[in-house]
Amino acid sequence: MNKRDFPRIHFYDQDFVDIYDRTWAWIADYWTGSGPDSGIGGGKFFFYPPERRLDQLEQSFASFFLVYSNRIYAASNGLDALYSKQEESGAIRWKYDVDSGAPVLPPENPEGVSLPLFAWAEYNLYHKSANKKRVKEVMPVLQRYYAWLEATFKRPNGLFEVPVAATGMANSPRDGAAYLVDFNAAMAVNALYMSALGDILNDKEISFQYKRNYFSLKTRINNFMWNLDDGFYYDVDSAERQVRTKTIGGFWPLLAEIPNEERAEAIIAHLTDPATFGTENPFPTVAVDSEHYDKRGMGYRGSVLPQFTYMVIKGLEKYNQWELARDCAIRHLYFMLDSAHQHGEHRQTLWEAYQPQNEGKAVWPDREDWPRSQYLGFAGLATVAMMIENIVGLSVSLPRKTVDWIIPNLEIMGIENLSLKRNMVTILSNKSGRGWEIHMESEKLYYFTINVIGKKKKTLPIPSGKCSMLIDKI
């Protein structure tokens, strides 16, 4: 086995395997660096070539699938490139020109603020690399960035006020909204993972400071934004009244672990309700029963985008909704595959956005350049990250030396030659004459948890070398 190869996926639907493999091949065309006069550090990184923009939202989300490249593509380079542009105030802008290094500051987002996902991304990187030294190095950058967000956008009521463009949903129908639920919940996610990074560093002061910030924001989101009658979180206007348009932003509180079990049930019910967000292709950016919804997509008025589907699925995991998460990941990937051959073309194309109720890319007549084709920074979340984490069902933590396999039922599937730092791991299931059998190969010991939901859960130490286990015997 060449250690420079990508991990191989095994799954009963070969189309899923093929699009996973092709994603890695396509990324090679997007892996490049910044201009010599840009002042952007971090080495070569991933971006969308036609635009030549270093995009904060894209780099944060892309790190979640680049971690599975067996270090062929450094998942942290794009983040480091953004950190290298941090200003004295602590600001890191939403986009930079790759050649000049200049920030992109349009009228609709004059401060260039974006959803603050760095801490979440760094926490994920730590669990896939066990690099504690990196956490220590980036913590001052993250602290200054957090302080800038608070100083610039936090208002006396404790909520954050930013323009709609900051959410990554330019034409989202949110007229009158001042305090956006997705941005405020993302700030709660930021604080939650800042505290967790403090725990990794054994720094009680950092851990306590951001935990306190988290609970303060959690309380305000629950007080101002929760609507009991609708079972949903809404944006709030400048007079602190709810703007009752259901958008995909209302699911960010799941990722931030804000709702209690009762409220979470009410929100999650919307994900299976075809009248709101339970469309065939999950999940539209606006609820189906909204007057603003358009089944063609029309930008962020109904389109389905992989990064937001990924966000919702990670939120479902927080509440142990593994089966729903997997079902939604499979449905979304099928829609991507069904939409990959436009007008009978042989070449496959992944799109930035899809229609929620029909196959095909989303439509926005006012924007000829949208949705972008082969926009892999977000599409790779579905074809790689969700493929490994939700469809195959693997959850890996290097610091804990654990691999969890969470599946609703046993199928012929698995992963081969996944690099866990200096440990190559293979986990494959198939059915033999003796019943369901899992074959494993590893260079070092790790702890493996098999969780066949509702049927069997067992944690076993897996020694180095090759071994196999019969499910019926454990």
HURABEL-V386898 format. One record per residue. N is the residue number from 1. RES is the residue in three letters. PHI is phi in whole degrees, -180 to 180 (NA if undefined). OMEGA is omega in degrees with one decimal (NA if undefined). D_CENTER is the distance of its C-alpha to the mean C-alpha in Angstrom with 1 decimal. Layout:
BEGIN
N,RES,PHI,OMEGA,D_CENTER
N,RES,PHI,OMEGA,D_CENTER
END
This chain:
BEGIN
1,MET,NA,174.7,29.9
2,ASN,-80,-175.9,28.9
3,LYS,-69,178.2,26.4
4,ARG,-95,176.3,25.0
5,ASP,-85,174.9,23.9
6,PHE,-76,174.0,20.3
7,PRO,-62,178.3,19.8
8,ARG,-99,178.9,21.3
9,ILE,-102,172.7,19.9
10,HIS,-117,-179.6,22.5
11,PHE,-156,-174.1,22.1
12,TYR,-67,177.5,24.8
13,ASP,-97,-175.4,23.5
14,GLN,-63,177.9,24.2
15,ASP,-61,177.7,22.5
16,PHE,-65,179.6,19.1
17,VAL,-65,-177.7,20.3
18,ASP,-64,-177.9,21.6
19,ILE,-71,173.2,18.6
20,TYR,-61,-179.7,16.7
21,ASP,-62,-177.5,19.7
22,ARG,-67,179.3,20.0
23,THR,-58,178.9,16.6
24,TRP,-62,179.9,17.6
25,ALA,-66,-179.4,21.0
26,TRP,-65,-175.7,19.8
27,ILE,-62,179.1,17.8
28,ALA,-55,-179.9,21.2
29,ASP,-77,-174.6,22.3
30,TYR,-110,-173.3,19.6
31,TRP,-94,-174.9,20.0
32,THR,-151,-176.2,22.4
33,GLY,-122,-177.8,23.4
34,SER,-88,178.0,24.5
35,GLY,-67,-176.6,28.1
36,PRO,-64,-178.6,30.7
37,ASP,-103,-173.6,31.4
38,SER,-83,-174.7,27.9
39,GLY,71,179.5,27.8
40,ILE,-93,178.0,24.3
41,GLY,-95,174.4,24.0
42,GLY,101,178.4,21.6
43,GLY,75,180.0,23.1
44,LYS,-68,179.8,21.7
45,PHE,-146,-171.3,18.1
46,PHE,-101,169.6,16.1
47,PHE,-157,-176.3,16.6
48,TYR,-86,-169.5,17.9
49,PRO,-54,-176.5,21.6
50,PRO,-60,-175.4,23.3
51,GLU,-96,-178.1,22.0
52,ARG,49,177.9,22.2
53,ARG,-123,170.0,19.8
54,LEU,-93,-169.4,17.7
55,ASP,-109,-175.0,14.9
56,GLN,-62,-178.8,13.0
57,LEU,-66,180.0,10.0
58,GLU,-63,-177.8,10.0
59,GLN,-67,179.4,10.7
60,SER,-64,-178.4,8.2
61,PHE,-68,-177.5,5.2
62,ALA,-61,-179.3,7.9
63,SER,-61,-177.4,8.7
64,PHE,-73,174.1,6.3
65,PHE,-106,179.1,8.6
66,LEU,-65,178.6,11.6
67,VAL,-63,-178.8,12.2
68,TYR,-96,-176.1,13.6
69,SER,-86,-174.5,16.1
70,ASN,57,176.3,18.8
71,ARG,65,173.3,19.0
72,ILE,-69,174.0,20.2
73,TYR,-116,-178.4,17.6
74,ALA,-69,-176.4,17.1
75,ALA,-68,-174.0,13.4
76,SER,-94,-173.8,14.8
77,ASN,-61,-179.8,17.1
78,GLY,-65,177.0,15.2
79,LEU,-66,179.3,14.5
80,ASP,-63,177.6,18.2
81,ALA,-61,177.8,19.3
82,LEU,-69,179.4,18.0
83,TYR,-62,-178.5,19.6
84,SER,-67,179.6,22.8
85,LYS,-99,-179.2,23.1
86,GLN,-61,-179.2,23.0
87,GLU,-89,-178.5,26.1
88,GLU,-59,180.0,28.8
89,SER,-72,-174.7,27.6
90,GLY,102,-176.2,24.2
91,ALA,-66,165.8,22.6
92,ILE,-128,-171.9,19.8
93,ARG,-81,-173.7,19.7
94,TRP,-70,-178.8,16.9
95,LYS,-147,175.4,18.5
96,TYR,-134,172.4,21.3
97,ASP,-72,-174.0,23.8
98,VAL,-66,-176.6,23.4
99,ASP,-84,-177.0,27.2
100,SER,-94,-176.2,28.6
101,GLY,81,-177.7,25.9
102,ALA,-75,176.2,26.7
103,PRO,-69,176.7,24.1
104,VAL,-97,-175.0,23.5
105,LEU,-127,-177.5,24.7
106,PRO,-78,-179.2,25.5
107,PRO,-58,-178.2,27.5
108,GLU,-76,177.1,24.7
109,ASN,-150,-170.3,22.8
110,PRO,-63,178.6,25.6
111,GLU,-90,179.9,24.0
112,GLY,63,-179.9,20.9
113,VAL,-92,-179.8,18.5
114,SER,-132,174.8,14.7
115,LEU,-58,-173.3,12.0
116,PRO,-83,-173.4,12.5
117,LEU,-114,-176.3,9.4
118,PHE,-58,-175.6,11.5
119,ALA,-65,177.0,12.5
120,TRP,-62,179.9,9.2
121,ALA,-63,-179.1,8.6
122,GLU,-68,177.4,12.3
123,TYR,-63,177.8,12.4
124,ASN,-65,177.8,10.1
125,LEU,-60,-179.9,12.4
126,TYR,-60,-177.7,15.4
127,HIS,-75,176.4,14.8
128,LYS,-100,-177.4,14.6
129,SER,-129,-176.7,17.5
130,ALA,59,-177.7,19.6
131,ASN,-93,-179.1,20.5
132,LYS,-68,179.2,21.8
133,LYS,-60,179.3,23.7
134,ARG,-64,179.5,20.6
135,VAL,-57,-179.8,19.5
136,LYS,-64,-177.4,23.1
137,GLU,-72,-175.0,23.1
138,VAL,-87,-176.6,20.1
139,MET,-55,178.1,20.8
140,PRO,-60,177.9,23.5
141,VAL,-64,-178.3,21.3
142,LEU,-66,179.2,18.7
143,GLN,-66,178.9,21.7
144,ARG,-65,179.0,23.3
145,TYR,-65,178.5,20.3
146,TYR,-61,-179.4,19.9
147,ALA,-64,177.7,23.7
148,TRP,-65,178.3,23.6
149,LEU,-60,179.7,21.2
150,GLU,-65,-176.6,23.5
151,ALA,-66,-173.0,26.6
152,THR,-93,-168.5,25.7
153,PHE,-121,-178.8,23.8
154,LYS,-81,-177.9,24.8
155,ARG,-106,-176.2,27.7
156,PRO,-56,179.3,30.5
157,ASN,-80,177.0,29.0
158,GLY,90,177.9,26.1
159,LEU,-97,-178.3,23.5
160,PHE,-105,-178.9,21.8
161,GLU,-114,-179.8,23.1
162,VAL,-137,176.5,21.3
163,PRO,-72,-179.2,21.7
164,VAL,-59,-179.4,19.6
165,ALA,-57,-178.4,18.7
166,ALA,-66,-177.1,16.6
167,THR,-84,-176.1,14.0
168,GLY,82,179.9,13.3
169,MET,-131,-168.2,15.5
170,ALA,-54,-174.2,18.9
171,ASN,-106,177.7,21.2
172,SER,-58,-174.6,19.7
173,PRO,-76,-174.1,22.9
174,ARG,-132,-179.4,23.0
175,ASP,-58,177.9,26.5
176,GLY,90,-178.9,27.9
177,ALA,-76,177.9,24.7
178,ALA,-111,-178.2,24.9
179,TYR,-109,-171.7,22.5
180,LEU,-86,-174.0,19.1
181,VAL,-66,-178.3,17.3
182,ASP,-69,179.8,13.8
183,PHE,-67,-179.3,14.8
184,ASN,-66,177.1,16.9
185,ALA,-68,176.9,14.3
186,ALA,-65,174.2,11.9
187,MET,-64,175.9,15.1
188,ALA,-67,174.4,15.5
189,VAL,-59,179.0,12.1
190,ASN,-57,-179.5,13.5
191,ALA,-65,-179.1,16.8
192,LEU,-60,-177.8,15.7
193,TYR,-82,170.4,14.1
194,MET,-61,177.2,17.0
195,SER,-63,179.3,19.3
196,ALA,-65,176.6,17.7
197,LEU,-67,173.9,18.1
198,GLY,-62,176.9,21.6
199,ASP,-63,178.6,22.3
200,ILE,-61,179.7,21.4
201,LEU,-85,-175.5,24.0
202,ASN,56,179.0,26.4
203,ASP,-103,-175.7,26.7
204,LYS,-65,-178.2,27.7
205,GLU,-66,177.9,28.2
206,ILE,-63,-178.9,24.6
207,SER,-58,-177.7,23.3
208,PHE,-70,-177.5,25.7
209,GLN,-57,-175.4,25.3
210,TYR,-80,174.2,21.6
211,LYS,-66,177.4,21.9
212,ARG,-64,177.5,24.7
213,ASN,-61,-179.9,22.7
214,TYR,-61,-177.4,19.9
215,PHE,-67,176.2,22.6
216,SER,-63,-179.3,24.4
217,LEU,-70,177.7,21.5
218,LYS,-58,179.9,20.6
219,THR,-62,-178.0,24.3
220,ARG,-69,177.5,24.4
221,ILE,-63,178.2,21.4
222,ASN,-66,-177.5,23.2
223,ASN,-73,-173.4,26.5
224,PHE,-91,-165.4,25.9
225,MET,-107,-178.5,23.1
226,TRP,-79,176.3,23.5
227,ASN,-117,-174.6,25.8
228,LEU,-65,-176.8,27.6
229,ASP,-63,-176.6,29.3
230,ASP,-93,-178.0,26.2
231,GLY,60,-172.2,23.9
232,PHE,-154,174.1,21.2
233,TYR,-99,-177.4,20.0
234,TYR,-118,167.2,21.3
235,ASP,-64,-179.6,21.6
236,VAL,-129,179.8,24.9
237,ASP,-86,-174.9,27.6
238,SER,-65,176.6,29.7
239,ALA,-93,177.5,32.2
240,GLU,67,173.2,29.5
241,ARG,-103,-178.1,29.8
242,GLN,-71,173.7,26.9
243,VAL,-99,-164.9,26.0
244,ARG,-87,168.8,25.7
245,THR,-112,-178.7,23.4
246,LYS,-81,175.8,20.6
247,THR,-120,177.5,17.4
248,ILE,-59,177.9,13.8
249,GLY,-59,-178.8,13.7
250,GLY,-69,179.4,15.6
251,PHE,-99,176.3,12.8
252,TRP,-58,177.6,11.1
253,PRO,-58,175.7,14.0
254,LEU,-63,179.7,12.9
255,LEU,-63,-179.9,10.0
256,ALA,-84,179.4,12.8
257,GLU,58,-176.5,15.2
258,ILE,-84,-177.8,17.6
259,PRO,-75,171.2,19.4
260,ASN,-74,-174.7,22.0
261,GLU,-60,-178.3,22.3
262,GLU,-65,179.3,24.6
263,ARG,-68,178.8,22.4
264,ALA,-60,178.1,19.3
265,GLU,-59,-179.2,21.4
266,ALA,-65,179.7,22.4
267,ILE,-68,-176.9,18.9
268,ILE,-63,177.8,17.8
269,ALA,-59,178.2,21.1
270,HIS,-66,-176.6,20.0
271,LEU,-74,177.4,17.3
272,THR,-112,-179.3,20.3
273,ASP,-94,-178.3,22.8
274,PRO,-63,178.6,23.5
275,ALA,-80,179.7,25.1
276,THR,-122,-175.5,21.9
277,PHE,-120,-176.9,18.4
278,GLY,-86,179.8,19.5
279,THR,-76,-179.8,20.0
280,GLU,-57,173.9,20.4
281,ASN,-101,-174.9,17.3
282,PRO,-84,1.9,14.7
283,PHE,-134,-179.7,14.0
284,PRO,-69,-178.7,16.0
285,THR,-75,174.8,15.4
286,VAL,-134,-179.3,18.8
287,ALA,-62,-178.3,20.6
288,VAL,-59,-176.8,23.2
289,ASP,-84,177.5,26.0
290,SER,-82,177.4,25.5
291,GLU,-64,-178.1,28.2
292,HIS,-89,-175.0,25.7
293,TYR,-69,174.9,23.9
294,ASP,-136,-174.2,24.6
295,LYS,-69,173.9,23.8
296,ARG,-81,179.7,23.9
297,GLY,110,178.1,20.8
298,MET,49,-176.9,22.7
299,GLY,73,-175.6,19.8
300,TYR,-104,178.5,17.7
301,ARG,-116,178.8,20.5
302,GLY,145,-179.5,19.2
303,SER,-61,173.4,17.1
304,VAL,-108,-178.6,14.1
305,LEU,-119,-175.5,11.1
306,PRO,-55,-176.9,8.5
307,GLN,-67,-179.9,5.7
308,PHE,-81,172.6,7.3
309,THR,-62,177.3,8.1
310,TYR,-62,179.4,4.8
311,MET,-59,-179.5,4.9
312,VAL,-63,-178.9,8.4
313,ILE,-64,176.8,8.4
314,LYS,-67,174.9,7.1
315,GLY,-68,177.3,9.7
316,LEU,-61,179.4,12.1
317,GLU,-61,-180.0,12.0
318,LYS,-61,-178.4,13.2
319,TYR,-111,174.4,16.2
320,ASN,58,177.9,16.9
321,GLN,-92,-172.0,16.4
322,TRP,-67,-177.0,15.8
323,GLU,-68,177.6,18.0
324,LEU,-64,179.2,16.6
325,ALA,-59,-178.8,13.0
326,ARG,-68,179.8,14.5
327,ASP,-59,-178.9,16.8
328,CYS,-68,178.2,14.2
329,ALA,-63,179.4,12.3
330,ILE,-64,-179.8,15.8
331,ARG,-62,-179.3,16.9
332,HIS,-64,-178.6,14.2
333,LEU,-69,175.3,14.9
334,TYR,-61,178.5,18.6
335,PHE,-65,177.4,18.4
336,MET,-63,179.3,16.9
337,LEU,-67,-179.4,19.7
338,ASP,-66,-178.4,22.3
339,SER,-100,-171.7,21.5
340,ALA,-79,179.7,21.5
341,HIS,-113,-179.9,25.3
342,GLN,-74,175.4,26.4
343,HIS,55,176.5,30.1
344,GLY,75,-180.0,30.8
345,GLU,-65,-179.0,29.7
346,HIS,-74,-176.2,29.5
347,ARG,-72,177.5,26.6
348,GLN,-79,178.0,23.1
349,THR,-132,171.1,20.8
350,LEU,-96,-175.1,17.1
351,TRP,-113,177.7,16.6
352,GLU,-68,-175.0,14.4
353,ALA,-148,-175.9,15.2
354,TYR,-128,175.2,17.1
355,GLN,-78,-176.1,19.7
356,PRO,-82,-174.0,19.1
357,GLN,-122,176.8,22.5
358,ASN,-136,174.7,23.8
359,GLU,-72,179.9,22.7
360,GLY,118,178.4,22.3
361,LYS,-68,176.7,20.4
362,ALA,-68,-177.0,20.3
363,VAL,-122,175.5,23.4
364,TRP,-151,-172.7,24.1
365,PRO,-55,-178.6,27.8
366,ASP,-73,-177.6,27.8
367,ARG,-127,-178.4,25.3
368,GLU,-67,-177.0,26.6
369,ASP,-89,-175.9,23.8
370,TRP,-133,-2.7,21.0
371,PRO,-77,-179.6,19.0
372,ARG,-74,178.7,18.8
373,SER,-85,-179.0,19.5
374,GLN,51,178.7,17.7
375,TYR,-82,-166.3,14.9
376,LEU,-72,-179.6,13.1
377,GLY,-56,177.4,10.6
378,PHE,-105,-177.5,8.5
379,ALA,-61,-179.7,10.6
380,GLY,-63,175.5,10.0
381,LEU,-62,179.9,6.6
382,ALA,-82,-172.4,9.2
383,THR,-77,179.6,12.2
384,VAL,-119,-173.2,11.3
385,ALA,-63,179.2,8.4
386,MET,-66,177.4,9.0
387,MET,-60,-178.5,12.6
388,ILE,-76,-169.8,13.0
389,GLU,-82,-173.3,11.2
390,ASN,-114,-177.3,12.1
391,ILE,-79,170.6,14.9
392,VAL,-77,169.6,16.7
393,GLY,96,-176.2,15.4
394,LEU,-99,175.7,15.4
395,SER,-126,-171.6,14.1
396,VAL,-116,170.7,15.5
397,SER,-133,-180.0,16.7
398,LEU,-68,180.0,19.1
399,PRO,-60,-179.9,20.8
400,ARG,-86,-175.8,21.5
401,LYS,57,-177.5,22.6
402,THR,-124,168.7,20.9
403,VAL,-129,176.7,19.5
404,ASP,-103,176.2,18.8
405,TRP,-116,-174.7,19.2
406,ILE,-112,-175.8,18.5
407,ILE,-139,178.8,19.9
408,PRO,-75,176.8,21.9
409,ASN,-158,-176.9,24.7
410,LEU,-78,179.1,25.9
411,GLU,-141,175.1,25.5
412,ILE,-78,-177.3,26.3
413,MET,-168,177.2,23.1
414,GLY,154,-179.1,21.5
415,ILE,-135,-176.8,20.5
416,GLU,-127,175.9,23.1
417,ASN,60,170.5,23.3
418,LEU,-86,-178.0,20.0
419,SER,-83,172.2,20.8
420,LEU,-106,-173.6,20.3
421,LYS,60,178.8,21.8
422,ARG,-106,-178.8,25.4
423,ASN,-129,177.4,25.1
424,MET,-92,-174.3,24.6
425,VAL,-120,173.6,23.7
426,THR,-127,177.4,24.4
427,ILE,-137,-177.4,23.9
428,LEU,-135,175.9,25.4
429,SER,-115,172.1,26.8
430,ASN,-154,-177.3,29.8
431,LYS,-106,178.2,32.8
432,SER,-112,178.0,36.2
433,GLY,-65,-179.1,39.6
434,ARG,-95,-178.7,38.9
435,GLY,114,-179.2,35.8
436,TRP,-71,-175.3,32.0
437,GLU,-131,176.7,31.6
438,ILE,-112,178.0,28.8
439,HIS,-102,-178.4,29.6
440,MET,-133,175.6,28.1
441,GLU,-141,-176.9,28.7
442,SER,-153,177.3,27.9
443,GLU,-90,-179.2,29.6
444,LYS,-140,177.9,29.1
445,LEU,-68,169.9,29.1
446,TYR,-150,-178.2,25.9
447,TYR,-108,-173.9,25.3
448,PHE,-112,176.1,24.1
449,THR,-113,173.2,23.4
450,ILE,-100,-178.7,23.9
451,ASN,-129,173.0,22.9
452,VAL,-88,-164.5,24.2
453,ILE,-52,177.0,23.2
454,GLY,77,-176.7,26.5
455,LYS,-124,-172.9,28.7
456,LYS,-156,174.2,28.3
457,LYS,-142,-176.0,26.5
458,LYS,-151,175.3,27.9
459,THR,-112,-177.4,27.0
460,LEU,-134,171.3,29.1
461,PRO,-75,-179.2,29.6
462,ILE,-105,-177.3,29.3
463,PRO,-74,175.6,31.9
464,SER,-69,-177.7,31.8
465,GLY,97,-179.3,33.1
466,LYS,-99,174.1,32.9
467,CYS,-155,176.5,33.1
468,SER,-145,178.5,32.6
469,MET,-141,174.1,32.6
470,LEU,-92,-176.0,33.8
471,ILE,-59,-177.2,31.6
472,ASP,-66,-175.4,34.8
473,LYS,-96,-178.1,36.2
474,ILE,-102,NA,33.6
END
